[in-house]
């Protein structure tokens, strides 16, 4: 999925992304159930480019207790597999300080390391939290100080703001409902 497919006039700064985000309605948690294809929303954030470089596909919300926050396509591209976010984010500090890392394509490396990086069960939960004065659906990582907080763009598209402890501004991404691939 390309960002332009879901947000043709995407904001390019944090201030503009926050204005869009704050103007969108809350998302009921039950409407997040399903599989969602994602795209980054570049705003100059230190994490911009990392998900794209990794080959990240999206997220799956099975129910409130069963969430797969990082899905990647299998080698053949006919299914998805969940990556353990603790392993994925362990090098986050280094990656944000070395911009050249964001220009590398890690998708092949991640695919090759699938047996070691694969999540062995759900790694997040779905809850309603208050963020920027609105109660809305939030994906809460089990082992990381990260919340992905959602606002509705339309019935099948949400704008996500990753709230990560230690980073002042949110990292933005969009998700569009896409149940075409199975998680294995």
BELQUIFEN-V261429 format. One record per backbone hydrogen bond with DSSP energy under -1.0 kcal/mol. NH is the residue of the N-H (numbers start at 0). CO is the residue of the C=O. Records with the same first field share a line. If there is no record, write none. Layout:
BEGIN
NH = CO + CO
END
This chain:
BEGIN
4 = 1
5 = 2
6 = 2
9 = 6
16 = 12
17 = 13
18 = 14
19 = 15
20 = 16
21 = 17
22 = 18
23 = 20
30 = 27
31 = 28
33 = 60
35 = 58
36 = 175
37 = 56
38 = 173
40 = 171
47 = 44
49 = 46
52 = 48
53 = 49
55 = 50
56 = 70
57 = 70
58 = 35
59 = 67
60 = 33
61 = 65
62 = 65
66 = 123
67 = 59
70 = 57
71 = 80
73 = 78
76 = 73
79 = 181
80 = 71
82 = 69
83 = 116
87 = 83
88 = 84
91 = 88
94 = 90
95 = 91
97 = 93
100 = 97
101 = 98
102 = 99
103 = 100
105 = 52
109 = 105
110 = 106
111 = 107
112 = 108
113 = 110
115 = 112
116 = 112
117 = 113
118 = 81
122 = 66
124 = 139
125 = 63
126 = 137
128 = 135
130 = 133
133 = 130
135 = 128
136 = 26
137 = 126
138 = 147
139 = 124
140 = 145
141 = 122
145 = 143
146 = 162
147 = 138
148 = 160
149 = 136
150 = 158
151 = 24
152 = 156
153 = 156
156 = 153
157 = 174
158 = 150
159 = 172
160 = 148
161 = 170
162 = 146
164 = 144
166 = 163
170 = 161
172 = 159
173 = 38
174 = 157
175 = 36
176 = 155
177 = 34
183 = 79
END
